[in-house]
Amino acid sequence: MRVDLNVQRACTCESIPDDASFQSWVEAALAGRSRTELTLRIVDRAESAELNQRFRHKKGPTNVLSFTVDVPEEIDIPLLGDIVICAPLAIEEALVQGKDPQAHWAHLVIHGVLHLLGFDHQREPDAADMESRETALLASLGFSDPYA
């Protein structure tokens, strides 16, 4: 499988993982799938809040947003969508929750990719399924259960 990952860094925060880490986390979440393209955009609080308000009608920044792409069947491109992660919030959450920052970043990336694949956590059975997938993927990468 080949993943064409475009990482956009629109935030000057320190402690953001390198592109190779992002690539490995995305590939783990997409294991077994054919060639795929997606964008991962790392943003500040202001951009996250603006996107959250515009697309989810919720105030304030959020840690991760996923935007799927609906490509007509007659157009043969493997574009999956975009993931947006708010770097300051990701860093703050890891610190407040006592989590390894790399593990938290990996979790947010995997969570975003699973949303692009159609997984959701609005209803309890779906949430349990998504969380178990996240936990298994993170374990395969050597990270502990983010929900423990």
LINLINJO-V720043 format. One record per run of one state. SS is the DSSP state (H for helix, E for strand, L for the rest). FROM is the first residue (numbers start at 1). TO is the last residue. If there is no record, write none. Layout:
# LINLINJO-V720043
<<SS	FROM	TO> <SS	FROM	TO>>
This chain:
# LINLINJO-V720043
<<L	1	2> <E	3	9> <L	10	18> <H	19	29> <L	30	35> <E	36	43> <L	44	44> <H	45	56> <L	57	63> <E	64	68> <L	69	78> <E	79	86> <H	87	97> <L	98	100> <H	101	116> <L	117	123> <H	124	140> <L	141	148>>
